Amino acid sequence: MSRKIHINELFNMLDEIFLREKFLKEALDSNLKNLLGLAKVQVFDKFGIKPDEKKYFIAGSAKLYTEDALKSAFGSMPPLGDLDIIIPDKNLWDKAGLGNLYNSKYEPSDKIEVFSEWNPSKAGEKYANLSVRNTNDILNDTSLIGGYYFMPLADVTDYKLKMGREKEEEINMLSKDYEEGGKIDILKKLIKAIGPEAARGFLKEVNKRRLAS
């Protein structure tokens, strides 16, 4: 009997398959482009990192603003207001003259924050026990989109579902629909977003994995 595929796994597969087959069409959101422009000077130049070097990743919601298919699948999304960048290497912080901030954060502006690890539990209070994957494991699984490394979809949806904030309503509803049997509606959104040919390839891969489980 095939096992039930959780929504996080679905998004992880979406990330992997579409990256491999080049189904997704890069279409960086205008706000994301502006924030990346700020980050070029305030972060990448400061730390001596080229955007195409796998020494960092852009965390949080930003990944959802990189592809037409993702924006369509998640429905109405609020404008992207800020950028979280994770740089795990202590040496890079020291070379940037920011070693004293390694275990806290570097905040060059009100729109950009830089951390040494991906750890939403540092927000405290009701998020204090929120667990996520190891930062270096996430870094290893990042993908280069538009010349920048972004957190995998599975990790984005994982922390958003766990946080359960009002601003995550679209993703929470998507998860609820999926778990309650609304898989077809969700896949229809993806089909509409990426086109029938790409969708056939995706569905074929999904079915193959389910039968192999």
N, C-alpha and C positions, 0 to 999 in steps of 0.2 A: 504493500500500500504506500502510495506516495505521501510524504510528509507535507504538512501545511507550510507554505512559504510566507514568512513574516514580512511585513512591509519594508523593514530595514534591509532584509535580504533582497527584496525586489529592487530597491533603489541601488543596492550594491551591484547587483547584476546589470542594472541599467547603465550604471557608470562604466563598468568593465566592458560590457558588450558594445556599447555605443562608441567608447573610446577606440576599441579595437577595429570596429567596422566603419568608424568615422560617420556615423549616422547623424550625430548632433551638429548643428550649425552654430558656430560661435557668433554671438551677437551681444557683446558686452553692453550692459545697461549704461546709460549716459552718466548717472550718478556714480556708478562703479568706476567708470573711466576717469571721472574727475578725482575720485578718492585715490585711485592708483597713481594719477599724476602727482598728487600731494605726497604719496608714499615714496615715490621715486626720489624726491629730494630729502624728505624728512626721515625716511627709514633706510631705504636701500643704499643711497649714497653715504649716509651716516655710518652704516654698519659695514660698508664695503662689499655689498652683495649685489651681484647681477641678478635681475629678475628671473633669468632662465637657469640659475644655479639652485640645485635642490638642497638648500640650506635653511629653508623657512617654509611656512605655508600660511595661506590666508584662511582664517577660521570663521566660524559663525555662519550667518546667512548669505554671505557674499556669493557662495557657489550657486545659489538659486537665481542669481542675476547674470549668469554667464552664457546661458543658452536659451534660444527661443523655445525649445521643447520643454525645458524645465519651468520657465515662466508660465507657459501655457498650462502645464500639468498642475501647477500649484494654484492656479486661479489668480484672484486679486491679491496682489502683494503690496505692502506699504513701500514707499520709496526707501532705498537703502541709505541710511543716515550716517553710518560710521564703519570703520574697518578695524578688525582685530588681526594682528599679524603675530605669528608664533616663530621665535628664533631660539632653538634649544641650545645652541653651541655657546658655552660660557666664554670661550676665547673671542668670539665676535663681539660680545658685550664689552669685554675688557678693552679690545682694540678700539672700540667706539667711545671709550672713556665713560662707559655706563655700567661697569662691573658692580657698582654698589646698588644698582636697581635690578640685578639679575633675578632675584627671588620676589620682586614686587612687579613693577611695570614701568615702562617708558611711555610717556604721554606727550608727544611733540605738539599735539593740537587737540581740540575738543572733538575731532572727528577720527582720530587715529590713536590706537593703543597697541603697544608691543609687549608681549609676554614671553617668558622663557619656556612655558609649558601651556598645554591646553587643559585647563582645569576650571570649569564653570563653578565648581563647589566653592571657590574662593569668594564668590559673591555673597556667601554666608546665608544666614537665616534659613528659609525653607529650602534653599538649594545646597545647604552645607553637606548633605550626604549624597549628592548627585555624583555618580561614578561614570567615567568615560574611559575610552581606550588609552593606552600608553601613548604619550606624545610622539616618540620615535617610531612607533608602529604606524601611527597616522601619517607621519612624514614619509615613510617608505611607500605608502599607498596613494600618495597625492598624484594628481594629474596636471599636466601643463596645459592651460587654457588661455588663449590670448597673450601668451608669453609670461604667465604667472602661475605659480603652484597653488592649487586650491584643495581644501579638505575634501575627502570623499563624501559622496551623497549619503552613504549609510551612516557616517558619523554625524553629519548635519542633522539628519532626521532623528537619530538616536538621542542626541542631547535635547532637541526641541520637544520631542515627545515626553521626555523625562521632566523637563522644566514645566510644561503644561501652562505656560503663560497665555494671557488673552491674545497677545500678538501672534501666538503660534496656532491660532484657531484653525487656519486652513490645513495645516499639517495634521493636527489632532483629528479633524473631521475626516481627512483622507485616510488616516490610519483606522479610524472607527469603521468607515465604509468598507475598507479592505477586510478587516477582521470579521465583519458581519456578512461577508459574502458579496460585497459590491465590487469584486475584482474586475468584472466586465466593464463597468462604468469608468473605472480608473484607467483601464487599458484603452478604452475608447478615447479618452482625453489624450493619451500618448499617441495613439494612431493619428488623431486629428493634427497633433502637433508635428509629428515627424514624417507623416505620409505613409501610405499603405505598404510600399516596398520595404522600407526600414522596419515597419511594424511587423511584417511577416518574419523577417529575420530575428527580431527580438522574441516574438511569440514561439518561434521554432526552438530557440535556445532555452526559453523558460520551460517548455514541455519536455525537452531533452533532460534538463536537470531534475525535473520533478520525477520522471520515470526512473532516473538513475539513483534517486534517494532511497 
